[in-house]
Amino acid sequence: MVNCKNEAEMIAFGEKIGQHIFPHSVITMTGELGAGKTTLTKGIGKGLGIHKIINSPTFTIVKSYEGRMMLYHFDAYRLEGADDDLGFEEMLDDDGLCVIEWPMYIEDILPKQRLEIEIQKNEDGTRTLIFHPTGAAYEKLVEELEA
């Protein structure tokens, strides 16, 4: 668990994730609207050496960015009930990093081993990040992040 006081701390922690993440990774993010999922992703991109502006893929569903590895940023919010093959499996099988907001809407195609980050908005405006790693590599990653 990590606490972030403001947007700058969220971006800095995301950068730390980007510096420690490994190829062929999946990070899912849950939290209410405005919790900071895209803000954290901006930091992850910074840690991957991405210089392009990262913004929410709400209307495009997925955006890709090139850094030391590819970053695929998904917003699955609008996919509730979608049964179509949208080609996401190819990105999930890529050597890059997939960051998925609102993963509950595409749960059936997500790999079992991944890192879920739950972002809680606190009354004082701070954020609490709670990690739910599945798999040894993600457990080790969380140990590194919390150190």
Backbone as JSON Lines, residues from 0, in Angstrom:
{"i":0,"aa":"M","n":[0.84,-1.17,0.0],"ca":[0.0,0.0,0.0],"c":[0.89,1.24,0.0]}
{"i":1,"aa":"V","n":[0.49,2.23,-0.79],"ca":[1.22,3.48,-0.89],"c":[0.21,4.62,-0.82]}
{"i":2,"aa":"N","n":[0.58,5.7,-0.13],"ca":[-0.26,6.89,-0.07],"c":[0.39,8.0,-0.88]}
{"i":3,"aa":"C","n":[-0.42,8.7,-1.66],"ca":[0.04,9.83,-2.46],"c":[-0.75,11.06,-2.04]}
{"i":4,"aa":"K","n":[-0.02,12.12,-1.72],"ca":[-0.66,13.35,-1.23],"c":[-1.27,14.2,-2.33]}
{"i":5,"aa":"N","n":[-0.71,14.1,-3.55],"ca":[-1.17,14.97,-4.63],"c":[-0.84,14.35,-5.98]}
{"i":6,"aa":"E","n":[-1.2,15.07,-7.04],"ca":[-0.97,14.58,-8.4],"c":[0.51,14.35,-8.68]}
{"i":7,"aa":"A","n":[1.37,15.25,-8.2],"ca":[2.81,15.11,-8.44],"c":[3.33,13.81,-7.83]}
{"i":8,"aa":"E","n":[2.86,13.46,-6.64],"ca":[3.29,12.19,-6.01],"c":[2.75,10.98,-6.77]}
{"i":9,"aa":"M","n":[1.53,11.09,-7.32],"ca":[0.98,9.99,-8.13],"c":[1.85,9.77,-9.36]}
{"i":10,"aa":"I","n":[2.21,10.86,-10.02],"ca":[3.04,10.75,-11.22],"c":[4.42,10.19,-10.86]}
{"i":11,"aa":"A","n":[4.99,10.65,-9.76],"ca":[6.31,10.16,-9.33],"c":[6.26,8.67,-9.0]}
{"i":12,"aa":"F","n":[5.18,8.22,-8.36],"ca":[5.08,6.79,-8.04],"c":[4.86,5.99,-9.32]}
{"i":13,"aa":"G","n":[4.06,6.53,-10.24],"ca":[3.88,5.86,-11.53],"c":[5.2,5.73,-12.27]}
{"i":14,"aa":"E","n":[6.03,6.76,-12.18],"ca":[7.35,6.7,-12.81],"c":[8.17,5.56,-12.23]}
{"i":15,"aa":"K","n":[8.08,5.37,-10.93],"ca":[8.79,4.26,-10.27],"c":[8.29,2.92,-10.81]}
{"i":16,"aa":"I","n":[6.98,2.8,-11.0],"ca":[6.43,1.57,-11.59],"c":[7.03,1.36,-12.98]}
{"i":17,"aa":"G","n":[7.02,2.42,-13.8],"ca":[7.55,2.33,-15.16],"c":[9.01,1.93,-15.21]}
{"i":18,"aa":"Q","n":[9.78,2.33,-14.2],"ca":[11.2,1.99,-14.16],"c":[11.42,0.53,-13.73]}
{"i":19,"aa":"H","n":[10.48,-0.04,-12.98],"ca":[10.64,-1.41,-12.47],"c":[9.87,-2.47,-13.26]}
{"i":20,"aa":"I","n":[8.97,-2.03,-14.12],"ca":[8.12,-2.99,-14.82],"c":[8.93,-3.8,-15.82]}
{"i":21,"aa":"F","n":[8.45,-4.97,-16.1],"ca":[9.15,-5.9,-16.99],"c":[8.3,-6.15,-18.24]}
{"i":22,"aa":"P","n":[8.94,-6.63,-19.32],"ca":[8.19,-6.89,-20.56],"c":[7.07,-7.9,-20.35]}
{"i":23,"aa":"H","n":[6.06,-7.78,-21.2],"ca":[4.9,-8.69,-21.2],"c":[4.16,-8.62,-19.86]}
{"i":24,"aa":"S","n":[3.87,-7.38,-19.43],"ca":[3.2,-7.15,-18.15],"c":[1.79,-6.62,-18.35]}
{"i":25,"aa":"V","n":[0.95,-6.89,-17.35],"ca":[-0.4,-6.36,-17.34],"c":[-0.66,-5.74,-15.97]}
{"i":26,"aa":"I","n":[-1.09,-4.48,-15.99],"ca":[-1.5,-3.8,-14.77],"c":[-2.95,-3.37,-14.98]}
{"i":27,"aa":"T","n":[-3.81,-3.77,-14.05],"ca":[-5.19,-3.3,-14.1],"c":[-5.38,-2.27,-13.0]}
{"i":28,"aa":"M","n":[-6.24,-1.3,-13.26],"ca":[-6.5,-0.24,-12.28],"c":[-7.99,-0.1,-12.05]}
{"i":29,"aa":"T","n":[-8.35,-0.08,-10.78],"ca":[-9.73,0.14,-10.4],"c":[-9.79,1.35,-9.48]}
{"i":30,"aa":"G","n":[-10.93,1.98,-9.47],"ca":[-11.16,3.16,-8.63],"c":[-12.23,4.0,-9.28]}
{"i":31,"aa":"E","n":[-12.9,4.81,-8.49],"ca":[-13.99,5.61,-9.01],"c":[-13.48,6.64,-10.03]}
{"i":32,"aa":"L","n":[-14.41,7.25,-10.75],"ca":[-14.04,8.31,-11.69],"c":[-13.27,9.38,-10.95]}
{"i":33,"aa":"G","n":[-12.18,9.83,-11.54],"ca":[-11.37,10.88,-10.93],"c":[-10.42,10.4,-9.84]}
{"i":34,"aa":"A","n":[-10.29,9.1,-9.68],"ca":[-9.4,8.56,-8.64],"c":[-7.93,8.78,-8.97]}
{"i":35,"aa":"G","n":[-7.58,8.83,-10.26],"ca":[-6.19,9.04,-10.64],"c":[-5.6,7.94,-11.5]}
{"i":36,"aa":"K","n":[-6.44,7.13,-12.12],"ca":[-5.93,6.03,-12.94],"c":[-5.08,6.55,-14.11]}
{"i":37,"aa":"T","n":[-5.58,7.54,-14.81],"ca":[-4.83,8.09,-15.94],"c":[-3.6,8.86,-15.45]}
{"i":38,"aa":"T","n":[-3.72,9.54,-14.33],"ca":[-2.57,10.25,-13.76],"c":[-1.45,9.27,-13.44]}
{"i":39,"aa":"L","n":[-1.79,8.15,-12.82],"ca":[-0.78,7.14,-12.52],"c":[-0.17,6.59,-13.81]}
{"i":40,"aa":"T","n":[-0.99,6.42,-14.84],"ca":[-0.49,5.93,-16.13],"c":[0.47,6.93,-16.76]}
{"i":41,"aa":"K","n":[0.21,8.22,-16.59],"ca":[1.14,9.24,-17.09],"c":[2.52,9.05,-16.47]}
{"i":42,"aa":"G","n":[2.56,8.78,-15.18],"ca":[3.83,8.54,-14.51],"c":[4.5,7.27,-15.0]}
{"i":43,"aa":"I","n":[3.71,6.22,-15.21],"ca":[4.26,4.96,-15.73],"c":[4.92,5.23,-17.08]}
{"i":44,"aa":"G","n":[4.24,5.98,-17.93],"ca":[4.8,6.33,-19.24],"c":[6.11,7.09,-19.1]}
{"i":45,"aa":"K","n":[6.15,8.0,-18.15],"ca":[7.38,8.76,-17.91],"c":[8.52,7.81,-17.52]}
{"i":46,"aa":"G","n":[8.21,6.83,-16.67],"ca":[9.21,5.85,-16.26],"c":[9.67,4.95,-17.4]}
{"i":47,"aa":"L","n":[8.83,4.83,-18.42],"ca":[9.19,4.04,-19.61],"c":[9.91,4.89,-20.65]}
{"i":48,"aa":"G","n":[10.1,6.16,-20.36],"ca":[10.79,7.04,-21.3],"c":[9.9,7.56,-22.41]}
{"i":49,"aa":"I","n":[8.59,7.57,-22.19],"ca":[7.65,8.06,-23.19],"c":[7.53,9.57,-23.03]}
{"i":50,"aa":"H","n":[7.69,10.29,-24.13],"ca":[7.64,11.75,-24.1],"c":[6.33,12.31,-24.63]}
{"i":51,"aa":"K","n":[5.53,11.46,-25.26],"ca":[4.23,11.9,-25.76],"c":[3.3,12.16,-24.59]}
{"i":52,"aa":"I","n":[2.33,13.04,-24.78],"ca":[1.34,13.3,-23.74],"c":[0.41,12.1,-23.64]}
{"i":53,"aa":"I","n":[0.25,11.59,-22.45],"ca":[-0.65,10.46,-22.2],"c":[-1.94,11.02,-21.62]}
{"i":54,"aa":"N","n":[-3.04,10.71,-22.31],"ca":[-4.33,11.12,-21.79],"c":[-5.31,9.96,-21.87]}
{"i":55,"aa":"S","n":[-6.48,10.16,-21.33],"ca":[-7.45,9.07,-21.21],"c":[-7.88,8.54,-22.57]}
{"i":56,"aa":"P","n":[-7.89,7.21,-22.72],"ca":[-8.36,6.62,-23.97],"c":[-9.87,6.34,-23.95]}
{"i":57,"aa":"T","n":[-10.64,7.14,-23.2],"ca":[-12.07,6.89,-23.01],"c":[-12.81,6.66,-24.32]}
{"i":58,"aa":"F","n":[-12.59,7.5,-25.3],"ca":[-13.36,7.4,-26.54],"c":[-12.69,6.55,-27.61]}
{"i":59,"aa":"T","n":[-11.4,6.3,-27.46],"ca":[-10.69,5.47,-28.44],"c":[-10.51,4.04,-27.93]}
{"i":60,"aa":"I","n":[-10.82,3.79,-26.7],"ca":[-10.71,2.5,-26.01],"c":[-9.26,2.13,-25.69]}
{"i":61,"aa":"V","n":[-8.34,2.28,-26.65],"ca":[-6.94,1.96,-26.39],"c":[-6.04,2.94,-27.13]}
{"i":62,"aa":"K","n":[-4.98,3.35,-26.47],"ca":[-3.94,4.17,-27.08],"c":[-2.61,3.47,-26.86]}
{"i":63,"aa":"S","n":[-1.7,3.6,-27.81],"ca":[-0.39,2.98,-27.66],"c":[0.69,4.06,-27.73]}
{"i":64,"aa":"Y","n":[1.74,3.82,-26.95],"ca":[2.84,4.77,-26.84],"c":[4.15,3.98,-26.89]}
{"i":65,"aa":"E","n":[5.16,4.56,-27.54],"ca":[6.44,3.9,-27.68],"c":[7.47,4.5,-26.73]}
{"i":66,"aa":"G","n":[8.08,3.62,-25.91],"ca":[9.15,3.99,-25.0],"c":[10.15,2.86,-24.98]}
{"i":67,"aa":"R","n":[10.77,2.59,-23.81],"ca":[11.71,1.46,-23.77],"c":[10.98,0.14,-24.02]}
{"i":68,"aa":"M","n":[9.65,0.16,-23.84],"ca":[8.77,-0.91,-24.31],"c":[7.45,-0.24,-24.66]}
{"i":69,"aa":"M","n":[6.63,-0.91,-25.42],"ca":[5.33,-0.35,-25.79],"c":[4.44,-0.27,-24.55]}
{"i":70,"aa":"L","n":[3.66,0.8,-24.48],"ca":[2.63,0.95,-23.45],"c":[1.29,0.99,-24.17]}
{"i":71,"aa":"Y","n":[0.43,0.03,-23.82],"ca":[-0.93,0.0,-24.34],"c":[-1.85,0.41,-23.19]}
{"i":72,"aa":"H","n":[-2.52,1.53,-23.36],"ca":[-3.36,2.09,-22.31],"c":[-4.83,1.89,-22.71]}
{"i":73,"aa":"F","n":[-5.51,1.02,-21.98],"ca":[-6.9,0.67,-22.27],"c":[-7.85,1.39,-21.32]}
{"i":74,"aa":"D","n":[-9.0,1.77,-21.81],"ca":[-10.12,2.19,-20.97],"c":[-11.29,1.32,-21.41]}
{"i":75,"aa":"A","n":[-11.6,0.31,-20.61],"ca":[-12.62,-0.67,-20.98],"c":[-14.02,-0.28,-20.51]}
{"i":76,"aa":"Y","n":[-14.17,0.92,-19.98],"ca":[-15.44,1.35,-19.41],"c":[-16.61,1.21,-20.37]}
{"i":77,"aa":"R","n":[-16.41,1.56,-21.61],"ca":[-17.49,1.54,-22.6],"c":[-17.69,0.15,-23.23]}
{"i":78,"aa":"L","n":[-16.96,-0.85,-22.75],"ca":[-17.04,-2.18,-23.36],"c":[-17.97,-3.13,-22.62]}
{"i":79,"aa":"E","n":[-18.66,-2.65,-21.61],"ca":[-19.55,-3.52,-20.84],"c":[-20.51,-4.24,-21.78]}
{"i":80,"aa":"G","n":[-20.49,-5.56,-21.71],"ca":[-21.4,-6.37,-22.52],"c":[-20.94,-6.58,-23.96]}
{"i":81,"aa":"A","n":[-19.79,-6.03,-24.34],"ca":[-19.31,-6.2,-25.72],"c":[-18.77,-7.62,-25.88]}
{"i":82,"aa":"D","n":[-19.31,-8.32,-26.85],"ca":[-18.89,-9.7,-27.08],"c":[-17.94,-9.82,-28.27]}
{"i":83,"aa":"D","n":[-17.72,-8.72,-28.96],"ca":[-16.91,-8.75,-30.17],"c":[-15.45,-9.04,-29.85]}
{"i":84,"aa":"D","n":[-14.78,-9.67,-30.83],"ca":[-13.34,-9.83,-30.74],"c":[-12.72,-8.51,-31.16]}
{"i":85,"aa":"L","n":[-12.18,-7.78,-30.2],"ca":[-11.66,-6.44,-30.47],"c":[-10.16,-6.43,-30.73]}
{"i":86,"aa":"G","n":[-9.53,-7.6,-30.74],"ca":[-8.11,-7.67,-31.04],"c":[-7.21,-7.35,-29.86]}
{"i":87,"aa":"F","n":[-7.76,-7.26,-28.66],"ca":[-6.96,-6.93,-27.48],"c":[-5.97,-8.03,-27.13]}
{"i":88,"aa":"E","n":[-6.31,-9.26,-27.45],"ca":[-5.43,-10.38,-27.11],"c":[-4.04,-10.2,-27.7]}
{"i":89,"aa":"E","n":[-3.95,-9.63,-28.91],"ca":[-2.65,-9.39,-29.53],"c":[-1.8,-8.46,-28.69]}
{"i":90,"aa":"M","n":[-2.41,-7.41,-28.15],"ca":[-1.68,-6.46,-27.31],"c":[-1.32,-7.1,-25.97]}
{"i":91,"aa":"L","n":[-2.22,-7.91,-25.44],"ca":[-1.95,-8.58,-24.17],"c":[-0.82,-9.6,-24.31]}
{"i":92,"aa":"D","n":[-0.62,-10.12,-25.52],"ca":[0.44,-11.1,-25.76],"c":[1.75,-10.44,-26.2]}
{"i":93,"aa":"D","n":[1.74,-9.13,-26.38],"ca":[2.91,-8.39,-26.84],"c":[3.95,-8.31,-25.71]}
{"i":94,"aa":"D","n":[5.17,-7.93,-26.05],"ca":[6.24,-7.78,-25.06],"c":[6.15,-6.47,-24.28]}
{"i":95,"aa":"G","n":[5.15,-5.67,-24.57],"ca":[5.0,-4.39,-23.89],"c":[4.24,-4.5,-22.58]}
{"i":96,"aa":"L","n":[3.76,-3.36,-22.12],"ca":[2.97,-3.25,-20.9],"c":[1.56,-2.83,-21.26]}
{"i":97,"aa":"C","n":[0.59,-3.56,-20.75],"ca":[-0.81,-3.18,-20.9],"c":[-1.3,-2.63,-19.57]}
{"i":98,"aa":"V","n":[-1.78,-1.39,-19.59],"ca":[-2.41,-0.78,-18.42],"c":[-3.89,-0.67,-18.75]}
{"i":99,"aa":"I","n":[-4.72,-1.28,-17.91],"ca":[-6.14,-1.39,-18.22],"c":[-6.97,-0.75,-17.12]}
{"i":100,"aa":"E","n":[-7.69,0.32,-17.49],"ca":[-8.64,0.94,-16.58],"c":[-9.99,0.25,-16.77]}
{"i":101,"aa":"W","n":[-10.73,0.09,-15.69],"ca":[-12.05,-0.57,-15.7],"c":[-11.94,-2.01,-16.22]}
{"i":102,"aa":"P","n":[-11.03,-2.82,-15.65],"ca":[-10.8,-4.17,-16.16],"c":[-11.98,-5.13,-16.02]}
{"i":103,"aa":"M","n":[-12.92,-4.82,-15.13],"ca":[-14.04,-5.72,-14.9],"c":[-14.87,-5.95,-16.16]}
{"i":104,"aa":"Y","n":[-14.77,-5.04,-17.12],"ca":[-15.56,-5.17,-18.34],"c":[-14.93,-6.09,-19.38]}
{"i":105,"aa":"I","n":[-13.67,-6.45,-19.18],"ca":[-13.02,-7.39,-20.11],"c":[-12.32,-8.51,-19.34]}
{"i":106,"aa":"E","n":[-12.81,-8.79,-18.16],"ca":[-12.2,-9.78,-17.26],"c":[-11.94,-11.12,-17.95]}
{"i":107,"aa":"D","n":[-12.83,-11.54,-18.83],"ca":[-12.72,-12.85,-19.45],"c":[-11.51,-13.01,-20.37]}
{"i":108,"aa":"I","n":[-10.9,-11.91,-20.81],"ca":[-9.72,-12.04,-21.68],"c":[-8.42,-11.68,-20.97]}
{"i":109,"aa":"L","n":[-8.51,-11.28,-19.7],"ca":[-7.3,-10.87,-18.98],"c":[-6.51,-12.08,-18.48]}
{"i":110,"aa":"P","n":[-5.18,-11.97,-18.48],"ca":[-4.38,-13.07,-17.94],"c":[-4.56,-13.16,-16.42]}
{"i":111,"aa":"K","n":[-4.44,-14.34,-15.91],"ca":[-4.57,-14.55,-14.45],"c":[-3.46,-13.83,-13.7]}
{"i":112,"aa":"Q","n":[-2.23,-13.9,-14.23],"ca":[-1.1,-13.26,-13.57],"c":[-1.02,-11.81,-14.02]}
{"i":113,"aa":"R","n":[-1.14,-10.91,-13.03],"ca":[-1.11,-9.48,-13.31],"c":[-1.04,-8.73,-11.99]}
{"i":114,"aa":"L","n":[-0.9,-7.42,-12.1],"ca":[-0.93,-6.56,-10.93],"c":[-2.17,-5.71,-11.0]}
{"i":115,"aa":"E","n":[-3.03,-5.84,-10.0],"ca":[-4.19,-4.96,-9.89],"c":[-3.84,-3.86,-8.9]}
{"i":116,"aa":"I","n":[-4.09,-2.63,-9.31],"ca":[-3.9,-1.49,-8.42],"c":[-5.26,-0.86,-8.17]}
{"i":117,"aa":"E","n":[-5.66,-0.89,-6.92],"ca":[-6.92,-0.27,-6.5],"c":[-6.59,1.12,-5.96]}
{"i":118,"aa":"I","n":[-7.21,2.13,-6.54],"ca":[-6.94,3.52,-6.13],"c":[-8.16,4.04,-5.37]}
{"i":119,"aa":"Q","n":[-7.92,4.41,-4.13],"ca":[-9.0,4.95,-3.29],"c":[-8.81,6.45,-3.11]}
{"i":120,"aa":"K","n":[-9.87,7.21,-3.34],"ca":[-9.87,8.65,-3.07],"c":[-10.22,8.84,-1.6]}
{"i":121,"aa":"N","n":[-9.4,9.57,-0.89],"ca":[-9.64,9.83,0.52],"c":[-10.29,11.2,0.69]}
{"i":122,"aa":"E","n":[-10.97,11.39,1.8],"ca":[-11.7,12.64,2.06],"c":[-10.8,13.87,2.02]}
{"i":123,"aa":"D","n":[-9.52,13.7,2.38],"ca":[-8.6,14.84,2.41],"c":[-7.95,15.11,1.05]}
{"i":124,"aa":"G","n":[-8.4,14.41,0.02],"ca":[-7.86,14.62,-1.32],"c":[-6.67,13.75,-1.67]}
{"i":125,"aa":"T","n":[-6.15,13.01,-0.69],"ca":[-5.04,12.1,-0.96],"c":[-5.57,10.83,-1.62]}
{"i":126,"aa":"R","n":[-4.65,10.01,-2.1],"ca":[-5.01,8.73,-2.72],"c":[-4.24,7.61,-2.02]}
{"i":127,"aa":"T","n":[-4.91,6.49,-1.86],"ca":[-4.28,5.28,-1.35],"c":[-4.27,4.25,-2.47]}
{"i":128,"aa":"L","n":[-3.08,3.72,-2.76],"ca":[-2.92,2.69,-3.78],"c":[-2.74,1.36,-3.08]}
{"i":129,"aa":"I","n":[-3.63,0.43,-3.37],"ca":[-3.59,-0.91,-2.78],"c":[-3.26,-1.89,-3.89]}
{"i":130,"aa":"F","n":[-2.25,-2.72,-3.65],"ca":[-1.75,-3.64,-4.67],"c":[-2.27,-5.05,-4.43]}
{"i":131,"aa":"H","n":[-2.71,-5.68,-5.53],"ca":[-3.17,-7.08,-5.5],"c":[-2.41,-7.82,-6.6]}
{"i":132,"aa":"P","n":[-1.19,-8.29,-6.29],"ca":[-0.42,-9.01,-7.31],"c":[-0.84,-10.48,-7.4]}
{"i":133,"aa":"T","n":[-0.87,-10.98,-8.62],"ca":[-1.13,-12.41,-8.83],"c":[0.04,-12.95,-9.64]}
{"i":134,"aa":"G","n":[0.81,-13.83,-9.04],"ca":[1.98,-14.4,-9.7],"c":[3.26,-13.9,-9.06]}
{"i":135,"aa":"A","n":[4.28,-14.75,-9.05],"ca":[5.55,-14.45,-8.38],"c":[6.22,-13.19,-8.9]}
{"i":136,"aa":"A","n":[6.21,-12.97,-10.2],"ca":[6.88,-11.8,-10.77],"c":[6.22,-10.51,-10.29]}
{"i":137,"aa":"Y","n":[4.9,-10.52,-10.18],"ca":[4.18,-9.33,-9.73],"c":[4.32,-9.14,-8.22]}
{"i":138,"aa":"E","n":[4.41,-10.23,-7.48],"ca":[4.66,-10.13,-6.03],"c":[6.03,-9.49,-5.78]}
{"i":139,"aa":"K","n":[7.02,-9.9,-6.56],"ca":[8.37,-9.33,-6.44],"c":[8.34,-7.84,-6.82]}
{"i":140,"aa":"L","n":[7.59,-7.51,-7.87],"ca":[7.47,-6.12,-8.3],"c":[6.89,-5.26,-7.17]}
{"i":141,"aa":"V","n":[5.86,-5.74,-6.52],"ca":[5.24,-4.96,-5.42],"c":[6.22,-4.79,-4.28]}
{"i":142,"aa":"E","n":[7.0,-5.82,-3.98],"ca":[8.04,-5.7,-2.93],"c":[9.01,-4.57,-3.28]}
{"i":143,"aa":"E","n":[9.43,-4.5,-4.55],"ca":[10.35,-3.47,-5.0],"c":[9.7,-2.08,-4.92]}
{"i":144,"aa":"L","n":[8.44,-1.99,-5.27],"ca":[7.74,-0.71,-5.27],"c":[7.5,-0.17,-3.87]}
{"i":145,"aa":"E","n":[7.26,-1.08,-2.94],"ca":[6.94,-0.66,-1.57],"c":[8.2,-0.44,-0.74]}
{"i":146,"aa":"A","n":[9.37,-0.81,-1.29],"ca":[10.64,-0.67,-0.53],"c":[11.04,0.78,-0.41]}
